[in-house]
Amino acid sequence: MSNLNLRLPDDLHTAAAAEAEAAHLSLNSAICDALRAWVAARALSRREDAILDRVMKEDADLLEMIRRAE
């Protein structure tokens, strides 16, 4: 396990600590959960972007049909 020094604005630290306590979590656990969710969302976004890029390159006609349907 790695250690990380994290600088937070005082108001964010206070709010995060209060939310973690309300969820019966340590602040460390709450931050880890939030970071895991952010990493997963970024990875999903990159996969979606790659799929869209492939569609744009491989099937411009399909992409145009999708755009017209919006």
Helices and strands as residue ranges (DSSP letters): H 10-22, H 27-58, H 60-69
